[in-house]
């Protein structure tokens, strides 16, 4: 039971709670835009989640009409996971008023509101009491809605579904997961910035979407400074073909052995041609893309080692990370550590999103040049991240009311004190 609550209800409720918290931070009471306006959003993640919601409704109706409940629940769980771990997580700064202008913030919050409302209606037959509790609070900003969610009509597909953007975002999620795997292998936490990441994939549409629409999200989530896109799979990899025995075994029978040898003997060029055409004939048998697995093995560039550059792939997309470190990356990493400590101290001190405080920094090191350099060069980033400038402790008034204070030691080799003070 606990597993179901942890995997389903808690992330779902957290998305709802995040919506409530951020709507309270607006300068005027939150009234969501209507569904038609939300569907016209130009933001790629808004477009994606709107399309994914339409796909959810379509799939739910289709499967329930066929009495296939066993396919519905996994799809719903995946949708809720994507809502919290992709839409809310990657859009979190744009869902906050301080991260964007109020009009954009209202659009993002309205999108999240309508997605949660539709998901509640879809889940009504499965979790009747939980969604009713959410609905009763959402009802406060709704017009012409039923007094209970269970009186509402079941949602119907209204907007357009965009299969291309749904696939591109799914691949982006894969890219993020693969990059995280590389970081974990090399003990490089997300707080440590990296200089460059390369994404290798033959699909021009995916690379175009990543470059034009998803680049910012990938760089921000993975804390990478630059992104290189490459459709030349031979530049960084060597490709090999493997027959899918689970698919071909029964179909080919005794011919499986001969065909298997032919598949494995395919050259790099013939594999690329197969990926373009989607079909090849071997030993009189026609094989398609789902019959053959194309595996790409990373080729480490000459003069480098796996400690300097490493890659991870899933057979579809390959992600390469440059693991070199320099002074600028170190300074950016320290700045993120400082921001993280400030946020944790705010939470520890019981300060909410709307509580305005002044923040003071004091180096506890004998050599204060490193911290001074970081605060100077990363001043704008720190200010944007915590909502106000980080002030030197020397200008803190002696009579200031300290709301929270803590010493931090051994943070990237530095020690410092941060204090949160009530504004005078």
KOLBABA-988870 format. One record per residue (C-alpha): x, y, z; residue in three letters; residue number from 1. Coordinates in nm, 2 decimals. Layout:
N
      c1      c2      c3  residu  num
       X       Y       Z     ALA  NUM
...
end
This chain:
424
      c1      c2      c3  residu  num
    0.00    0.00    0.00     UNK    1
    0.28    0.24    0.09     UNK    2
    0.45    0.18   -0.25     UNK    3
    0.13    0.28   -0.43     UNK    4
    0.10    0.60   -0.22     UNK    5
    0.46    0.68   -0.28     UNK    6
    0.46    0.62   -0.65     UNK    7
    0.11    0.76   -0.74     UNK    8
   -0.06    0.98   -0.49     UNK    9
    0.24    1.16   -0.34     UNK   10
    0.39    1.29   -0.67     UNK   11
    0.04    1.38   -0.79     UNK   12
   -0.04    1.57   -0.47     UNK   13
    0.30    1.74   -0.48     UNK   14
    0.22    1.88   -0.83     UNK   15
   -0.12    2.00   -0.70     UNK   16
    0.04    2.15   -0.39     UNK   17
    0.31    2.32   -0.60     UNK   18
    0.03    2.48   -0.81     UNK   19
   -0.15    2.61   -0.50     UNK   20
    0.17    2.75   -0.35     UNK   21
    0.28    2.93   -0.67     UNK   22
   -0.07    3.07   -0.74     UNK   23
   -0.06    3.23   -0.39     UNK   24
    0.25    3.42   -0.49     UNK   25
    0.09    3.61   -0.77     UNK   26
    0.02    3.98   -0.74     UNK   27
   -0.35    3.92   -0.81     UNK   28
   -0.58    3.62   -0.73     UNK   29
   -0.52    3.33   -0.96     UNK   30
   -0.79    3.27   -1.22     UNK   31
   -0.69    3.01   -1.48     UNK   32
   -0.71    3.09   -1.84     UNK   33
   -0.97    2.90   -2.04     UNK   34
   -0.88    2.57   -2.21     UNK   35
   -0.87    2.74   -2.56     UNK   36
   -0.62    3.00   -2.45     UNK   37
   -0.40    2.73   -2.28     UNK   38
   -0.39    2.52   -2.60     UNK   39
   -0.24    2.82   -2.78     UNK   40
    0.07    2.84   -2.56     UNK   41
    0.39    2.88   -2.75     UNK   42
    0.60    2.71   -2.48     UNK   43
    0.72    2.37   -2.59     UNK   44
    0.66    2.20   -2.26     UNK   45
    0.31    2.35   -2.25     UNK   46
    0.25    2.21   -2.59     UNK   47
    0.39    1.87   -2.49     UNK   48
    0.18    1.83   -2.17     UNK   49
   -0.13    1.95   -2.35     UNK   50
   -0.07    1.69   -2.62     UNK   51
    0.01    1.42   -2.37     UNK   52
   -0.31    1.50   -2.18     UNK   53
   -0.51    1.46   -2.50     UNK   54
   -0.33    1.13   -2.57     UNK   55
   -0.42    1.02   -2.21     UNK   56
   -0.79    1.09   -2.26     UNK   57
   -0.79    0.92   -2.61     UNK   58
   -0.60    0.61   -2.47     UNK   59
   -0.82    0.59   -2.16     UNK   60
   -1.15    0.60   -2.36     UNK   61
   -1.01    0.35   -2.62     UNK   62
   -0.89    0.10   -2.37     UNK   63
   -1.19    0.12   -2.13     UNK   64
   -1.43    0.07   -2.42     UNK   65
   -1.24   -0.25   -2.48     UNK   66
   -1.25   -0.34   -2.11     UNK   67
   -0.87   -0.34   -2.09     UNK   68
   -0.82   -0.19   -1.74     UNK   69
   -0.48   -0.36   -1.71     UNK   70
   -0.34   -0.13   -1.98     UNK   71
   -0.50    0.18   -1.84     UNK   72
   -0.34    0.19   -1.50     UNK   73
    0.03    0.17   -1.62     UNK   74
   -0.04    0.44   -1.87     UNK   75
   -0.19    0.67   -1.61     UNK   76
    0.11    0.61   -1.37     UNK   77
    0.35    0.69   -1.65     UNK   78
    0.15    1.01   -1.73     UNK   79
    0.16    1.12   -1.37     UNK   80
    0.53    1.05   -1.35     UNK   81
    0.59    1.26   -1.66     UNK   82
    0.38    1.54   -1.52     UNK   83
    0.58    1.57   -1.21     UNK   84
    0.93    1.47   -1.33     UNK   85
    0.92    1.65   -1.67     UNK   86
    0.67    1.92   -1.68     UNK   87
    0.68    2.05   -1.32     UNK   88
    1.05    1.98   -1.27     UNK   89
    1.18    2.12   -1.59     UNK   90
    0.94    2.41   -1.58     UNK   91
    0.97    2.49   -1.21     UNK   92
    1.14    2.83   -1.26     UNK   93
    0.88    2.94   -1.51     UNK   94
    0.60    2.83   -1.28     UNK   95
    0.74    3.07   -1.02     UNK   96
    0.66    3.44   -1.05     UNK   97
    1.02    3.54   -0.98     UNK   98
    1.14    3.32   -1.26     UNK   99
    0.94    3.49   -1.54     UNK  100
    0.69    3.77   -1.60     UNK  101
    0.34    3.73   -1.45     UNK  102
    0.16    3.67   -1.77     UNK  103
    0.39    3.37   -1.86     UNK  104
    0.37    3.25   -1.51     UNK  105
   -0.01    3.25   -1.52     UNK  106
    0.00    3.06   -1.85     UNK  107
    0.21    2.79   -1.70     UNK  108
    0.00    2.77   -1.39     UNK  109
   -0.32    2.76   -1.60     UNK  110
   -0.17    2.48   -1.81     UNK  111
   -0.08    2.28   -1.49     UNK  112
   -0.43    2.36   -1.35     UNK  113
   -0.61    2.22   -1.65     UNK  114
   -0.39    1.91   -1.68     UNK  115
   -0.45    1.83   -1.31     UNK  116
   -0.83    1.89   -1.36     UNK  117
   -0.84    1.65   -1.66     UNK  118
   -0.63    1.39   -1.48     UNK  119
   -0.86    1.41   -1.18     UNK  120
   -1.16    1.35   -1.41     UNK  121
   -0.99    1.06   -1.58     UNK  122
   -0.88    0.90   -1.24     UNK  123
   -1.23    0.95   -1.09     UNK  124
   -1.33    0.59   -1.13     UNK  125
   -1.01    0.47   -0.98     UNK  126
   -0.94    0.71   -0.69     UNK  127
   -1.28    0.87   -0.61     UNK  128
   -1.21    1.01   -0.27     UNK  129
   -0.86    1.15   -0.33     UNK  130
   -0.95    1.34   -0.65     UNK  131
   -1.26    1.48   -0.49     UNK  132
   -1.05    1.64   -0.22     UNK  133
   -0.84    1.80   -0.49     UNK  134
   -1.13    1.91   -0.69     UNK  135
   -1.31    2.08   -0.41     UNK  136
   -1.02    2.32   -0.37     UNK  137
   -0.98    2.37   -0.75     UNK  138
   -1.35    2.44   -0.77     UNK  139
   -1.29    2.78   -0.59     UNK  140
   -1.15    2.92   -0.92     UNK  141
   -1.38    2.75   -1.16     UNK  142
   -1.70    2.88   -1.31     UNK  143
   -2.00    2.67   -1.42     UNK  144
   -1.86    2.35   -1.29     UNK  145
   -2.04    2.08   -1.10     UNK  146
   -2.04    2.08   -0.72     UNK  147
   -1.87    1.74   -0.72     UNK  148
   -1.62    1.59   -0.96     UNK  149
   -1.84    1.28   -0.99     UNK  150
   -2.12    1.49   -1.14     UNK  151
   -1.89    1.60   -1.42     UNK  152
   -1.89    1.46   -1.77     UNK  153
   -1.59    1.24   -1.86     UNK  154
   -1.34    1.45   -2.06     UNK  155
   -1.33    1.41   -2.44     UNK  156
   -1.04    1.48   -2.68     UNK  157
   -1.06    1.85   -2.76     UNK  158
   -0.72    1.97   -2.87     UNK  159
   -0.46    1.84   -3.12     UNK  160
   -0.22    1.57   -3.04     UNK  161
    0.14    1.62   -3.16     UNK  162
    0.32    1.29   -3.19     UNK  163
    0.64    1.45   -3.29     UNK  164
    0.68    1.67   -2.99     UNK  165
    0.57    1.38   -2.76     UNK  166
    0.84    1.16   -2.90     UNK  167
    1.10    1.44   -2.89     UNK  168
    1.03    1.51   -2.52     UNK  169
    1.04    1.13   -2.45     UNK  170
    1.39    1.12   -2.61     UNK  171
    1.49    1.43   -2.42     UNK  172
    1.40    1.24   -2.10     UNK  173
    1.62    0.95   -2.21     UNK  174
    1.90    1.20   -2.28     UNK  175
    1.88    1.34   -1.93     UNK  176
    1.87    0.99   -1.78     UNK  177
    2.18    0.88   -1.98     UNK  178
    2.37    1.19   -1.88     UNK  179
    2.29    1.14   -1.52     UNK  180
    2.42    0.78   -1.55     UNK  181
    2.75    0.92   -1.68     UNK  182
    2.77    1.17   -1.39     UNK  183
    2.70    0.89   -1.14     UNK  184
    2.98    0.67   -1.28     UNK  185
    3.23    0.95   -1.24     UNK  186
    3.10    1.09   -0.91     UNK  187
    3.00    1.42   -1.08     UNK  188
    2.69    1.55   -0.90     UNK  189
    2.45    1.78   -1.08     UNK  190
    2.58    2.07   -0.88     UNK  191
    2.91    2.03   -1.07     UNK  192
    2.88    2.22   -1.40     UNK  193
    3.03    2.05   -1.71     UNK  194
    3.15    2.23   -2.02     UNK  195
    2.99    2.03   -2.31     UNK  196
    2.75    1.75   -2.40     UNK  197
    2.71    1.59   -2.74     UNK  198
    2.39    1.42   -2.85     UNK  199
    2.43    1.17   -3.14     UNK  200
    2.12    1.06   -3.32     UNK  201
    2.03    1.01   -3.69     UNK  202
    1.68    1.16   -3.67     UNK  203
    1.70    1.51   -3.80     UNK  204
    1.35    1.60   -3.66     UNK  205
    1.46    1.51   -3.30     UNK  206
    1.79    1.71   -3.34     UNK  207
    1.59    2.00   -3.48     UNK  208
    1.34    2.00   -3.19     UNK  209
    1.62    1.97   -2.94     UNK  210
    1.81    2.26   -3.09     UNK  211
    1.52    2.49   -3.14     UNK  212
    1.29    2.41   -2.85     UNK  213
    1.45    2.18   -2.59     UNK  214
    1.81    2.30   -2.57     UNK  215
    1.75    2.53   -2.27     UNK  216
    1.58    2.26   -2.07     UNK  217
    1.85    2.01   -2.13     UNK  218
    2.13    2.25   -2.04     UNK  219
    1.96    2.37   -1.73     UNK  220
    1.86    2.03   -1.60     UNK  221
    2.20    1.87   -1.66     UNK  222
    2.40    2.18   -1.56     UNK  223
    2.60    2.18   -1.89     UNK  224
    2.73    2.50   -2.05     UNK  225
    2.70    2.40   -2.42     UNK  226
    2.52    2.14   -2.63     UNK  227
    2.64    1.99   -2.96     UNK  228
    2.40    1.80   -3.18     UNK  229
    2.53    1.54   -3.43     UNK  230
    2.35    1.32   -3.68     UNK  231
    2.68    1.16   -3.80     UNK  232
    2.67    0.84   -3.60     UNK  233
    3.00    0.72   -3.73     UNK  234
    3.18    1.03   -3.60     UNK  235
    3.15    0.91   -3.23     UNK  236
    3.04    0.55   -3.26     UNK  237
    3.08    0.22   -3.43     UNK  238
    2.75    0.06   -3.52     UNK  239
    2.67   -0.31   -3.52     UNK  240
    2.35   -0.50   -3.60     UNK  241
    2.19   -0.76   -3.38     UNK  242
    1.89   -0.97   -3.47     UNK  243
    1.60   -0.96   -3.23     UNK  244
    1.56   -1.33   -3.16     UNK  245
    1.23   -1.27   -2.97     UNK  246
    1.07   -1.14   -3.28     UNK  247
    1.25   -1.34   -3.55     UNK  248
    1.28   -1.68   -3.38     UNK  249
    0.94   -1.82   -3.45     UNK  250
    0.91   -1.65   -3.79     UNK  251
    1.23   -1.77   -3.94     UNK  252
    1.26   -2.11   -3.78     UNK  253
    1.56   -2.30   -3.91     UNK  254
    1.67   -2.01   -4.12     UNK  255
    1.74   -1.81   -3.80     UNK  256
    2.10   -1.91   -3.78     UNK  257
    2.19   -1.81   -4.14     UNK  258
    2.00   -1.48   -4.12     UNK  259
    2.16   -1.41   -3.78     UNK  260
    2.51   -1.44   -3.93     UNK  261
    2.41   -1.21   -4.22     UNK  262
    2.27   -0.95   -3.98     UNK  263
    2.58   -0.95   -3.76     UNK  264
    2.80   -0.92   -4.07     UNK  265
    2.65   -0.60   -4.19     UNK  266
    2.89   -0.31   -4.25     UNK  267
    2.86    0.04   -4.10     UNK  268
    2.74    0.18   -4.43     UNK  269
    2.48   -0.09   -4.48     UNK  270
    2.35   -0.04   -4.13     UNK  271
    2.30    0.33   -4.20     UNK  272
    2.13    0.26   -4.52     UNK  273
    1.90    0.01   -4.34     UNK  274
    1.81    0.28   -4.09     UNK  275
    1.72    0.52   -4.37     UNK  276
    1.51    0.27   -4.58     UNK  277
    1.37    0.08   -4.28     UNK  278
    1.39   -0.25   -4.46     UNK  279
    1.64   -0.50   -4.59     UNK  280
    1.62   -0.85   -4.75     UNK  281
    1.85   -1.12   -4.63     UNK  282
    1.84   -1.48   -4.74     UNK  283
    1.50   -1.42   -4.90     UNK  284
    1.35   -1.28   -4.58     UNK  285
    1.24   -0.92   -4.55     UNK  286
    1.35   -0.76   -4.22     UNK  287
    1.22   -0.43   -4.09     UNK  288
    1.34   -0.19   -3.82     UNK  289
    1.17   -0.38   -3.54     UNK  290
    1.34   -0.70   -3.64     UNK  291
    1.70   -0.58   -3.61     UNK  292
    1.86   -0.39   -3.31     UNK  293
    2.12   -0.13   -3.41     UNK  294
    2.37   -0.10   -3.12     UNK  295
    2.61    0.19   -3.11     UNK  296
    2.93    0.16   -2.93     UNK  297
    3.11    0.48   -2.82     UNK  298
    3.46    0.55   -2.97     UNK  299
    3.67    0.75   -2.74     UNK  300
    3.85    1.03   -2.93     UNK  301
    4.22    1.00   -2.98     UNK  302
    4.43    1.14   -2.70     UNK  303
    4.15    1.12   -2.44     UNK  304
    4.05    0.88   -2.17     UNK  305
    3.72    0.78   -2.01     UNK  306
    3.79    1.00   -1.72     UNK  307
    3.80    1.30   -1.95     UNK  308
    3.51    1.21   -2.18     UNK  309
    3.26    0.94   -2.15     UNK  310
    2.93    0.83   -2.31     UNK  311
    2.61    0.64   -2.25     UNK  312
    2.35    0.51   -2.49     UNK  313
    2.03    0.31   -2.51     UNK  314
    2.07    0.18   -2.86     UNK  315
    1.87    0.47   -3.00     UNK  316
    2.05    0.79   -2.88     UNK  317
    2.40    0.84   -2.76     UNK  318
    2.50    1.10   -2.50     UNK  319
    2.86    1.21   -2.46     UNK  320
    2.99    1.43   -2.17     UNK  321
    3.31    1.63   -2.15     UNK  322
    3.42    1.58   -1.79     UNK  323
    3.72    1.82   -1.80     UNK  324
    3.72    2.08   -1.52     UNK  325
    3.86    2.43   -1.52     UNK  326
    3.84    2.75   -1.30     UNK  327
    3.52    2.88   -1.45     UNK  328
    3.34    2.55   -1.40     UNK  329
    3.47    2.54   -1.04     UNK  330
    3.34    2.89   -0.97     UNK  331
    3.00    2.81   -1.12     UNK  332
    2.99    2.49   -0.91     UNK  333
    3.06    2.68   -0.59     UNK  334
    2.79    2.93   -0.67     UNK  335
    2.54    2.65   -0.70     UNK  336
    2.65    2.51   -0.37     UNK  337
    2.60    2.85   -0.20     UNK  338
    2.25    2.88   -0.35     UNK  339
    2.17    2.53   -0.23     UNK  340
    2.28    2.61    0.12     UNK  341
    2.07    2.93    0.12     UNK  342
    1.76    2.74    0.01     UNK  343
    1.81    2.47    0.28     UNK  344
    1.87    2.74    0.54     UNK  345
    1.54    2.91    0.44     UNK  346
    1.35    2.59    0.48     UNK  347
    1.52    2.51    0.81     UNK  348
    1.43    2.85    0.94     UNK  349
    1.06    2.80    0.85     UNK  350
    1.06    3.07    0.58     UNK  351
    0.81    3.04    0.30     UNK  352
    0.82    3.15   -0.07     UNK  353
    0.67    3.49    0.01     UNK  354
    0.90    3.57    0.31     UNK  355
    1.14    3.84    0.20     UNK  356
    1.48    3.84    0.38     UNK  357
    1.83    3.99    0.34     UNK  358
    2.11    3.74    0.30     UNK  359
    2.46    3.79    0.42     UNK  360
    2.78    3.60    0.35     UNK  361
    3.10    3.57    0.55     UNK  362
    3.40    3.37    0.45     UNK  363
    3.56    3.16    0.74     UNK  364
    3.87    3.09    0.54     UNK  365
    4.21    3.25    0.60     UNK  366
    4.24    3.31    0.22     UNK  367
    3.92    3.49    0.13     UNK  368
    4.02    3.55   -0.23     UNK  369
    3.84    3.24   -0.37     UNK  370
    3.51    3.32   -0.21     UNK  371
    3.54    3.69   -0.31     UNK  372
    3.61    3.59   -0.67     UNK  373
    3.31    3.35   -0.68     UNK  374
    3.07    3.60   -0.53     UNK  375
    3.19    3.87   -0.78     UNK  376
    3.19    3.66   -1.10     UNK  377
    2.87    3.47   -1.01     UNK  378
    2.69    3.76   -0.86     UNK  379
    2.41    3.77   -1.12     UNK  380
    2.35    3.39   -1.11     UNK  381
    2.32    3.39   -0.73     UNK  382
    2.09    3.69   -0.73     UNK  383
    1.86    3.53   -0.99     UNK  384
    1.86    3.20   -0.80     UNK  385
    1.78    3.33   -0.45     UNK  386
    1.58    3.63   -0.55     UNK  387
    1.81    3.90   -0.39     UNK  388
    2.18    3.99   -0.38     UNK  389
    2.42    3.81   -0.15     UNK  390
    2.55    4.09    0.08     UNK  391
    2.89    4.09    0.26     UNK  392
    2.86    4.04    0.64     UNK  393
    3.04    4.37    0.70     UNK  394
    2.74    4.57    0.61     UNK  395
    2.49    4.38    0.83     UNK  396
    2.34    4.62    1.09     UNK  397
    2.44    4.53    1.44     UNK  398
    2.07    4.55    1.55     UNK  399
    1.95    4.32    1.27     UNK  400
    1.70    4.05    1.36     UNK  401
    1.86    3.72    1.25     UNK  402
    1.60    3.47    1.13     UNK  403
    1.84    3.20    1.05     UNK  404
    2.22    3.15    1.05     UNK  405
    2.46    2.86    0.99     UNK  406
    2.83    2.78    0.94     UNK  407
    2.91    2.56    0.64     UNK  408
    3.25    2.38    0.62     UNK  409
    3.42    2.18    0.35     UNK  410
    3.20    2.30    0.07     UNK  411
    3.42    2.27   -0.24     UNK  412
    3.71    2.32    0.00     UNK  413
    3.56    2.64    0.14     UNK  414
    3.40    2.74    0.48     UNK  415
    3.16    3.02    0.52     UNK  416
    2.87    3.16    0.72     UNK  417
    2.53    3.25    0.58     UNK  418
    2.27    3.45    0.78     UNK  419
    1.92    3.54    0.69     UNK  420
    1.80    3.88    0.83     UNK  421
    1.47    4.05    0.85     UNK  422
    1.47    4.36    0.63     UNK  423
    1.47    4.69    0.81     UNK  424
end
